[in-house]
Amino acid sequence: MFTKIAVRAGVKAPKIAMPALLVKLYGRVGSLLTAITGKPADVTYPLAQIACDDFLYSAQKAVNELGLPQTPIEVAIDDAIGWFRQHGYLPK
């Protein structure tokens, strides 16, 4: 996923994969600091869990039963990058 995002954003993809244990530890520290200071952390433990654990879902039931259209992931990535750039979170 990070490679697809990097390609669409025109930047280099991350080269080093972080071990899940380290990411989750960082998330726990972030959650602890949020609890102490009240300021939101960049990474919290729940976010680290989502990033590390296999949370895979399928929209196939919605497609089959409701005719829900599916948008390619590249379109969603482009839309998100455009929004982040428009709001100053990424350089233009």
Backbone as a ProteinNet text record, in pm:
[ID]
protein_1_A
[PRIMARY]
MFTKIAVRAGVKAPKIAMPALLVKLYGRVGSLLTAITGKPADVTYPLAQIACDDFLYSAQKAVNELGLPQTPIEVAIDDAIGWFRQHGYLPK
[TERTIARY]
82.1	0	86.6	192.8	278.3	344.2	376	434.8	335	209.3	106.2	87.9	84.5	67.7	186.5	307.6	427.8	430	394.3	392	292.4	173.2	68.7	107.2	180.4	220.8	349.2	418.4	542.8	658.6	658.5	767.7	823.4	934.2	993.9	916.9	900.6	834.9	931.1	877.1	965.1	1050.8	1175	1267.3	1280.6	1254.8	1274.5	1138.7	1112.2	989.3	1014.9	927.6	942.1	879.7	947.5	888.5	760.3	661	531.3	547.5	635.4	656.7	700.7	791.1	840.4	729.7	651.4	541.9	439	404.7	305.9	360.4	489.2	550.3	544.2	575.1	566.9	423.5	327	186.1	146.4	196.4	166.1	222	343.5	403.7	319.8	277.2	193.1	62.2	-1.7	-126.6	-104.6	6.6	38.8	61	136.6	161.5	31.8	-57.5	-187.1	-267.1	-264.7	-338.2	-280.8	-150.3	-85.5	-101.5	-74.6	-71.7	-204	-285.5	-409.6	-391.3	-267.5	-238.9	-238.3	-299.9	-305.1	-166.3	-141.7	-14.4	-24.9	88.5	89.8	45	89.4	54.7	9.7	-108.3	-159.9	-159.9	-182.1	-179.9	-287.3	-411.9	-510.6	-469.6	-410	-364.7	-250.5	-159.9	-50.1	-103.7	-205.5	-266.2	-323.5	-394.2	-453.3	-343.4	-233.9	-124.8	-52	-49.6	30.7	-49	-170.8	-249.4	-327.5	-365.6	-437.9	-586.6	-625.4	-766.3	-810	-857.7	-898.4	-1049.1	-1110.4	-1254.6	-1285.9	-1400.1	-1443.5	-1577.9	-1592.5	-1718.5	-1805.8	-1765.9	-1834.9	-1983.4	-2020.4	-2162	-2240.3	-2184	-2250	-2259.6	-2158.8	-2161.8	-2271.9	-2274.9	-2372.2	-2515.7	-2539.2	-2676	-2728.3	-2639.6	-2683.2	-2636.9	-2551.3	-2497.4	-2402.4	-2339.3	-2247.9	-2131.4	-2110.6	-1998.2	-1865.1	-1764.2	-1631.2	-1538.9	-1469.8	-1374.6	-1234.9	-1153.1	-1015.8	-940.9	-854.5	-780.2	-697.4	-649.1	-569.2	-650.4	-778	-864.6	-878.8	-898.4	-910.4	-781	-668.3	-538.6	-521.1	-552.6	-541.4	-631	-753.7	-846.1	-790.6	-736.8	-682.4	-560.8	-471.1	-352.5	-393.8	-492	-541.4	-596.7	-672.5	-729.3	-619	-520.7	-410.5	-332.6	-310.5	-239.5	-322.8	-451.3	-540.7	-545.7	-535.5	-545.1	-409.9	-303.2	-170.9	-98.9	-146.6	-78.9	34.6	31.4	137.7	172.5	298.3	334.6	269.2	243.8	177.9	272
-119	0	125.5	125.3	243.8	271	165.1	182.1	247.6	202.7	263.1	411.1	441.9	581.4	664.5	612.8	686.6	713.2	613.6	631.2	739.9	735.7	833.5	974	982.5	1113	1164.8	1078.1	1120.1	1132.1	1049.3	1049.1	907.2	892.8	761	684.3	556.2	469.6	441.8	412.5	375.6	254.9	256.5	147.9	45.3	86.7	-2	-34.8	-162.9	-205.7	-209.4	-147.8	-146.9	-274.4	-338.1	-455.9	-417	-504.3	-476.8	-446.5	-518	-495.7	-352.1	-300.9	-164.1	-61.8	-85.9	6.1	9.5	-107.2	-113.5	-49.6	-67.4	-2.9	148.9	197.8	341.3	390.1	310.3	344.7	350.6	257.8	260.3	385.6	422.4	545.1	665.7	668.6	778.1	787.3	671.6	670.7	718.3	677	719	869.9	922.9	1067.7	1145.7	1091.7	1156.5	1159.8	1049.7	1043	1141.1	1159.9	1247.5	1394.9	1426.6	1567.1	1616.9	1524.8	1564.7	1607.1	1606.9	1642.7	1515.7	1520.4	1400.1	1358.8	1229.5	1176	1146.7	1142.8	1106.3	961.2	875.2	733.1	689.3	631.8	575.5	424.2	356.4	211.2	153.5	202.9	148.2	167	280.3	303.9	207.7	184.9	90.4	-50.7	-88.5	-220	-233.6	-131.9	-135.3	-147.5	-77.1	-79.5	-213.9	-281.9	-403.8	-532.8	-533.3	-655.5	-664.6	-783.9	-805.4	-778.7	-654.3	-616.4	-605.8	-714.2	-716.2	-733	-649.1	-653.3	-657.3	-710.7	-717.6	-646.5	-576.7	-509.2	-595.8	-720.3	-805.9	-822.5	-832.2	-847	-722.7	-604.4	-480.5	-471.7	-520.1	-521.1	-614.8	-735.2	-836	-796.4	-750.3	-726.3	-586.4	-488.7	-350.8	-289.8	-361.1	-306.6	-190.8	-188.7	-80.5	-74.8	38.5	47.1	47.6	-5.7	-8.5	85	168.6	261.8	203.2	206.7	157.3	233.4	163.4	222.9	342.6	339.5	450.7	580.6	571.5	690.6	745.9	657.7	701.6	766	707.1	763.5	903	915.6	1046.5	1150.6	1111.6	1203.8	1248.2	1153.5	1185.3	1277.5	1246.7	1330.5	1472.2	1481.7	1613.2	1691.6	1623.7	1690.9	1737.1	1650.7	1688.3	1806.6	1808.6	1921	2048.1	2036.8	2153	2217.4	2136.7	2187.4	2210	2202.6	2238.3	2131.3	2008.8	1900.2	1840.1	1858.9	1813.6	1928.9	1935.5	2042	2017.7	2127.3	2116.7	2082.9
0	0	0	80.4	86.5	-48.8	-122.5	-255.1	-349.5	-347.3	-432.7	-398.6	-270.2	-228.4	-274.2	-255.9	-294.6	-445	-523.8	-668.9	-707.8	-651.9	-684.9	-636.9	-525.1	-470.3	-534.5	-608.3	-671.9	-575.6	-471.8	-374	-362.3	-291.3	-271.2	-163.5	-187.2	-89.1	26	144.9	256.4	218.9	261.7	227.1	339	460.9	575.9	636.7	649	715.6	865.8	940.9	1086.5	1144.1	1237.6	1300.9	1375.9	1369.5	1432.8	1581.2	1648.4	1791.7	1818.6	1736.9	1754	1725.3	1622.7	1588.1	1701.2	1754.6	1862.7	1990.7	2017.9	2133.5	2118.7	1999.7	1971.9	1991.6	1947.6	1965.2	2111	2191.4	2335.3	2400.5	2361.3	2415.3	2373.1	2247.6	2200.3	2276.7	2301.3	2377.8	2520.4	2580.2	2716.9	2723	2627.3	2625.4	2602.7	2519.8	2498.1	2627.7	2700.9	2827.7	2930.3	2929.4	3027.5	2989.5	2862.6	2821.4	2763	2715.2	2650.2	2505.7	2458.7	2319.6	2234.9	2117	2033.7	1984.2	1985	1936.8	1787.8	1720.4	1579.1	1560.7	1651	1645.3	1783.4	1790.2	1914.5	1902.1	2014.2	2009.8	1917	1921.4	1827	1680.4	1647.7	1511.1	1475.6	1570.1	1547.6	1525.5	1600.2	1581.4	1441	1396.1	1262.5	1157.3	1177.1	1080.3	1078.9	1191.7	1203	1187.2	1231.5	1229.7	1099	1065	939.4	957.7	935	936.3	790.6	736.9	596.9	588.5	508.9	491.6	343.4	311.5	173.6	159.3	47.9	18	-73.8	-93	-188.8	-158.3	-31.9	3	-39.4	-16.2	-56.8	-208.8	-277.4	-424.1	-471.9	-414.7	-458.3	-425.1	-304.3	-259.1	-289.8	-294.2	-313.6	-444.9	-515.5	-639.4	-614.5	-497.9	-461.7	-560.4	-623.3	-718.2	-643.2	-704.9	-646.4	-722.4	-649.5	-707.6	-691.9	-794.7	-781.4	-672.1	-601.6	-489.3	-536.4	-659.8	-711.3	-715.5	-746.5	-747.9	-606.8	-510.3	-371.1	-322	-358.4	-318.9	-381.1	-510.7	-578.1	-511.4	-477.8	-410.7	-275.7	-199.6	-66.8	-79.4	-171.1	-190.4	-231.6	-320.4	-361.5	-244.5	-158.3	-41.8	52	79.1	168.5	111.7	-18.7	-81	-75	-102.1	-101.1	37.2	141.2	278.1	345.1	266.5	317.2	395.6	391.9	463.6	382.8	251.5	161.3	68.8	26.3	-68.6	-203.8	-276.2	-406.8	-514.3
[MASK]
++++++++++++++++++++++++++++++++++++++++++++++++++++++++++++++++++++++++++++++++++++++++++++

